[in-house]
Structure formats: structure tokens, C-alpha cells
Amino acid sequence: MTGDSGKRFDGRVAVVTGAGRGLGRAYALLLAERGAKVVVNDVGGGIPGGDSDAGVAGGVVAEIRAAGGEAVASIDSVATPEAGRAIVDTALNTYGRIDIMIHNAGNVRYAPLAEMSYEDFDSVLDVHLRGAFHVVRAAFPAMREAGYGRVVLTSSIGGLYGNRNVANYAVAKAGVIGLSNVVALEGAEYGVKSNVIVPAAVTRLADGLDTSKYPPMAPELVAPAVGWLAHESCTISGEMLVALAGRVARAYIAETPGVYRPQWSIEDVGEQMDDIRDTADSWLLPVVPSAHSDHIGRSFAMAMGGQ
């Protein structure tokens, strides 16, 4: 495959889950075009999950190979620990290494909160959140031993801000942010970086929606941001990038400085709420190297009169 003369992935091995269609397919094709060997993982199921079609992943592999690239199909589900290990083993057994883990696989089961079944809740967590853990848990030791790795996990504006009728999806997509932060922290000394992509594109998930007034939102508009996060030149870890309709931005969690008092009453909290919520001079605490301890240290300093 011929690709851009700039950022290449020659010699790198990437695993992309949910790579048979939509966003995952765009990621796999871009990485392969730039020289990566790609494990195209996809069970080929429908949007709710639970079914399979081995031809979906195989079709993307055929595209990559036809263009001169290297790829192999994996049809294991991310939803179990054993299958997560099998997906990573496909990379290790075929190519001898794993450099990039992109978890994009997902399913959607809609229901109002008061009507959502535990089956539908667990099914979505199994793929999005537990699935992320299953593949990361299998890949991280190999990356750590190699002294190099790039992990990209997928969140959503539904995970950041919520949405109606998708409590399962919102919980799962919020959870991967915490997982990515831990990977970033524990991987820092081993050259392993982990970040979150918050993507939006018109894919089969938009079936039934009127997208006629949408701006261009092809998956290919998201793929370069993921490609940069997966590249050796990536300079960030423990962060979130939004990619939507040609816009790439950073999403982040911040704290207001807040208010210190030696003791509080319920009434005090209400009276001070405007100051508590005042976003001027907000704290932005980078996950890597020390947001956790910085949060505690700054809070203690206020309590001890060091504000």
C-alpha cells in the first residue's frame, strides 16, 4: 500500500475491534494504508448484537490485501475474557507483537430508564466497557514488556453528557474514560500511552434518522484523529479528543476552586452555591503524571490555610 510520506506505521501491528464497518473500518483502512499490519476484529453482528457474520471482517481484510497491505481477520467477540485474549493472541501469533489497540466495537439497545431490562443493560456493558477491559487486559502486558504501546478507547457524547433511552450506553461510555486513565498512569513508565476518542459519524447507527441537513460526517473525517493517537509521535496520554463533522477538539474534566470553610451546614452550601460553581480559575489537572495526588494536595492546602 502506498500512503502519506509523513506519519507511517511501518513495522507496527494494530488491533481494531469493530473494524468491519463504519468507524472501525475507516481506522483499519487508514492504518493499513500507512503501513500497519492490522487485525480486523468484528463479529459481524447487527446493531443490538447477538448475531454474527464472519464475512464482515473478511471483507475488510480483502480490501486491505487487494491494496497491497497486510491484515488478518478475527471474529471473536470482545464480550468475554477468553475472546478478548483470543483477539490479542491473533496479533501476537500472526505478527509476533501488538503495538496499537483500538477498541471501537459496540452495540446499542434502546429503552427508557424505567423499562430497561438487565439483559439489555449487561449486553451493552459487555461489549463497550467490559470488552474494553478484556482486550486491554490482554494487550497491556505485551505492550509493557515491549516498552511501547498505544491504546485508543471509544467514548461518546452520550458518555460525557448522557442521552435519553440509553442508560446502558451512557454508563459504558463513561466507564471507558476511567479505564483509559488507569492505562495511561500505569503505562507511563513503559512507553504505553492511552487516550479516548469521542467520535461521531453517519454510519448504520444513523439508520432511520433524517440526516439530510447534517454536514459531512463520514467516518473518514474521524480516522485521522485516531491515527494520530495511535502513532508513535502522539504526545498526550490520559486525554480525550472529540472528532465530529470535521471538528477535532479536546474534552476535559475540570474543577472549580470551590470554597473552603472549617465547617458547613446545609444552609451554608446553598448560600455559597454560586461561589462553589464559579468556573473562573478552574483547576485542570492532567491525569498523567499526577492529577489524583494534585487534587488531594490542593484541597488539603486550602484546608490548611495555604490557598
TAWOCOR-V330145 format. One record per pair of residues at least 4 apart in sequence whose ideal C-beta (glycine too) atoms are under 7 Angstrom apart, sorted by the first residue. I is the first residue (numbers start at 1). J is the second residue. If there is no record, write none. Layout:
# TAWOCOR-V330145
i->{I | I}
j->{J | J}
This chain:
# TAWOCOR-V330145
i->{1 | 1 | 1 | 1 | 1 | 3 | 3 | 3 | 3 | 4 | 7 | 7 | 7 | 8 | 8 | 9 | 9 | 9 | 9 | 10 | 12 | 12 | 12 | 13 | 13 | 13 | 13 | 13 | 13 | 13 | 14 | 14 | 14 | 14 | 14 | 14 | 14 | 15 | 15 | 15 | 15 | 15 | 15 | 15 | 15 | 15 | 16 | 16 | 16 | 16 | 16 | 16 | 16 | 16 | 17 | 17 | 17 | 17 | 17 | 17 | 17 | 17 | 17 | 18 | 18 | 18 | 18 | 18 | 19 | 19 | 19 | 19 | 19 | 19 | 19 | 19 | 19 | 19 | 20 | 20 | 20 | 20 | 20 | 20 | 20 | 20 | 21 | 21 | 21 | 21 | 22 | 22 | 22 | 22 | 23 | 23 | 23 | 23 | 23 | 23 | 23 | 24 | 24 | 24 | 25 | 25 | 26 | 26 | 26 | 26 | 26 | 27 | 27 | 27 | 27 | 27 | 28 | 28 | 28 | 28 | 29 | 29 | 29 | 30 | 30 | 30 | 31 | 31 | 31 | 31 | 32 | 32 | 32 | 32 | 32 | 33 | 36 | 37 | 37 | 37 | 38 | 38 | 39 | 39 | 39 | 39 | 39 | 40 | 40 | 40 | 40 | 40 | 40 | 41 | 41 | 41 | 41 | 42 | 42 | 42 | 43 | 43 | 43 | 44 | 44 | 44 | 44 | 44 | 44 | 44 | 45 | 45 | 45 | 45 | 46 | 47 | 47 | 47 | 47 | 48 | 48 | 48 | 49 | 49 | 49 | 52 | 54 | 54 | 55 | 57 | 57 | 57 | 57 | 58 | 58 | 59 | 60 | 61 | 61 | 61 | 61 | 62 | 63 | 64 | 64 | 65 | 65 | 72 | 72 | 74 | 74 | 76 | 76 | 76 | 77 | 78 | 78 | 78 | 78 | 78 | 78 | 78 | 78 | 79 | 79 | 79 | 79 | 79 | 80 | 80 | 81 | 81 | 82 | 83 | 84 | 84 | 84 | 84 | 84 | 84 | 85 | 85 | 86 | 87 | 88 | 88 | 88 | 88 | 88 | 89 | 90 | 91 | 91 | 92 | 92 | 92 | 92 | 97 | 98 | 98 | 98 | 99 | 99 | 99 | 100 | 100 | 101 | 101 | 101 | 101 | 102 | 102 | 102 | 103 | 103 | 103 | 103 | 103 | 104 | 105 | 105 | 106 | 106 | 107 | 107 | 107 | 108 | 108 | 109 | 109 | 109 | 109 | 110 | 110 | 111 | 111 | 111 | 111 | 111 | 112 | 112 | 113 | 116 | 116 | 116 | 116 | 117 | 118 | 119 | 120 | 120 | 121 | 121 | 122 | 124 | 124 | 124 | 124 | 125 | 125 | 125 | 125 | 125 | 126 | 126 | 127 | 128 | 128 | 128 | 128 | 129 | 129 | 129 | 129 | 130 | 131 | 132 | 132 | 132 | 132 | 133 | 133 | 134 | 135 | 136 | 136 | 136 | 136 | 139 | 140 | 140 | 140 | 141 | 142 | 143 | 143 | 143 | 144 | 144 | 144 | 147 | 147 | 148 | 149 | 149 | 149 | 150 | 150 | 150 | 150 | 151 | 151 | 151 | 151 | 152 | 152 | 152 | 152 | 152 | 153 | 153 | 153 | 153 | 153 | 154 | 154 | 154 | 155 | 155 | 155 | 155 | 155 | 155 | 155 | 155 | 156 | 156 | 157 | 157 | 157 | 158 | 158 | 158 | 158 | 158 | 158 | 159 | 159 | 159 | 159 | 160 | 160 | 162 | 163 | 166 | 167 | 168 | 169 | 170 | 171 | 172 | 175 | 176 | 176 | 177 | 177 | 177 | 178 | 179 | 180 | 180 | 180 | 180 | 180 | 181 | 181 | 181 | 182 | 183 | 183 | 183 | 184 | 184 | 184 | 184 | 184 | 184 | 184 | 185 | 185 | 185 | 187 | 187 | 187 | 188 | 188 | 188 | 193 | 193 | 194 | 194 | 195 | 195 | 195 | 195 | 195 | 195 | 196 | 197 | 197 | 197 | 197 | 197 | 198 | 198 | 198 | 198 | 199 | 199 | 200 | 200 | 200 | 201 | 201 | 201 | 201 | 201 | 202 | 202 | 202 | 202 | 202 | 203 | 206 | 215 | 216 | 216 | 216 | 217 | 217 | 219 | 221 | 221 | 221 | 222 | 222 | 223 | 224 | 225 | 225 | 225 | 225 | 226 | 227 | 228 | 229 | 229 | 237 | 238 | 238 | 238 | 239 | 240 | 240 | 240 | 241 | 241 | 242 | 242 | 242 | 243 | 252 | 254 | 254 | 254 | 255 | 255 | 256 | 256 | 256 | 256 | 256 | 257 | 257 | 258 | 259 | 259 | 259 | 260 | 260 | 260 | 261 | 264 | 264 | 266 | 267 | 268 | 269 | 272 | 273 | 274 | 283 | 285 | 285 | 285 | 286 | 287 | 290 | 291 | 293 | 294 | 295 | 296 | 297 | 298 | 299 | 300 | 301 | 301 | 302}
j->{32 | 33 | 67 | 68 | 69 | 8 | 33 | 34 | 35 | 34 | 34 | 231 | 233 | 34 | 35 | 31 | 34 | 35 | 36 | 35 | 36 | 99 | 100 | 36 | 37 | 91 | 95 | 97 | 98 | 99 | 31 | 36 | 38 | 99 | 100 | 102 | 230 | 39 | 41 | 87 | 88 | 91 | 98 | 100 | 101 | 102 | 24 | 27 | 28 | 38 | 40 | 41 | 102 | 104 | 24 | 41 | 78 | 87 | 102 | 103 | 104 | 105 | 135 | 24 | 42 | 104 | 105 | 106 | 24 | 25 | 27 | 28 | 40 | 41 | 42 | 57 | 60 | 104 | 24 | 25 | 40 | 42 | 44 | 56 | 57 | 60 | 25 | 56 | 203 | 204 | 201 | 203 | 204 | 219 | 27 | 104 | 199 | 201 | 203 | 219 | 222 | 28 | 42 | 104 | 29 | 60 | 30 | 219 | 220 | 222 | 223 | 31 | 102 | 104 | 223 | 226 | 32 | 38 | 40 | 60 | 33 | 63 | 64 | 34 | 223 | 227 | 36 | 38 | 227 | 230 | 36 | 38 | 64 | 69 | 71 | 69 | 100 | 70 | 71 | 95 | 64 | 71 | 72 | 74 | 87 | 90 | 91 | 57 | 60 | 61 | 71 | 73 | 74 | 57 | 74 | 76 | 87 | 56 | 57 | 75 | 52 | 75 | 77 | 52 | 53 | 54 | 55 | 56 | 57 | 75 | 49 | 50 | 51 | 52 | 51 | 107 | 108 | 204 | 205 | 107 | 108 | 109 | 107 | 123 | 127 | 75 | 58 | 75 | 59 | 61 | 73 | 74 | 75 | 62 | 73 | 63 | 64 | 65 | 71 | 72 | 73 | 66 | 67 | 69 | 71 | 69 | 71 | 90 | 94 | 87 | 90 | 83 | 86 | 87 | 83 | 83 | 84 | 87 | 105 | 127 | 131 | 134 | 135 | 83 | 126 | 127 | 130 | 131 | 84 | 134 | 85 | 134 | 86 | 87 | 88 | 131 | 134 | 135 | 137 | 138 | 89 | 138 | 90 | 135 | 92 | 98 | 135 | 138 | 139 | 93 | 94 | 95 | 98 | 96 | 97 | 98 | 142 | 146 | 139 | 142 | 143 | 148 | 149 | 150 | 150 | 230 | 135 | 136 | 139 | 151 | 152 | 226 | 230 | 131 | 132 | 135 | 153 | 154 | 154 | 127 | 131 | 127 | 128 | 123 | 124 | 127 | 169 | 205 | 120 | 123 | 124 | 168 | 165 | 166 | 115 | 116 | 117 | 120 | 165 | 116 | 165 | 167 | 120 | 121 | 167 | 168 | 121 | 122 | 123 | 124 | 168 | 125 | 168 | 126 | 128 | 168 | 169 | 172 | 129 | 130 | 168 | 171 | 172 | 130 | 131 | 131 | 132 | 172 | 173 | 176 | 133 | 172 | 175 | 176 | 134 | 135 | 136 | 153 | 176 | 179 | 137 | 179 | 138 | 139 | 140 | 151 | 179 | 183 | 143 | 144 | 183 | 192 | 145 | 146 | 148 | 149 | 192 | 187 | 190 | 192 | 190 | 191 | 191 | 187 | 191 | 192 | 193 | 229 | 230 | 234 | 180 | 183 | 192 | 194 | 195 | 197 | 226 | 229 | 230 | 176 | 179 | 180 | 194 | 196 | 176 | 197 | 199 | 159 | 160 | 173 | 176 | 177 | 196 | 198 | 240 | 173 | 198 | 161 | 198 | 200 | 162 | 163 | 166 | 169 | 170 | 173 | 170 | 173 | 174 | 177 | 198 | 251 | 170 | 170 | 170 | 171 | 172 | 173 | 174 | 175 | 176 | 179 | 180 | 196 | 181 | 196 | 240 | 182 | 183 | 184 | 194 | 195 | 196 | 238 | 185 | 238 | 287 | 186 | 187 | 192 | 194 | 188 | 193 | 194 | 237 | 238 | 287 | 288 | 238 | 287 | 288 | 192 | 193 | 194 | 237 | 288 | 289 | 234 | 237 | 237 | 238 | 229 | 236 | 237 | 239 | 240 | 241 | 240 | 225 | 226 | 229 | 241 | 243 | 240 | 241 | 242 | 251 | 222 | 243 | 217 | 244 | 245 | 217 | 218 | 219 | 221 | 222 | 206 | 211 | 214 | 217 | 218 | 219 | 211 | 245 | 221 | 245 | 246 | 221 | 245 | 223 | 243 | 245 | 246 | 226 | 243 | 227 | 228 | 229 | 241 | 243 | 248 | 230 | 231 | 234 | 234 | 241 | 288 | 286 | 287 | 288 | 250 | 250 | 251 | 252 | 248 | 250 | 248 | 249 | 251 | 248 | 284 | 282 | 283 | 284 | 282 | 283 | 276 | 277 | 278 | 279 | 282 | 281 | 283 | 276 | 272 | 275 | 276 | 302 | 303 | 307 | 268 | 268 | 269 | 270 | 271 | 272 | 273 | 276 | 277 | 278 | 298 | 291 | 294 | 295 | 291 | 291 | 294 | 295 | 297 | 298 | 299 | 300 | 301 | 302 | 303 | 304 | 306 | 307 | 307}
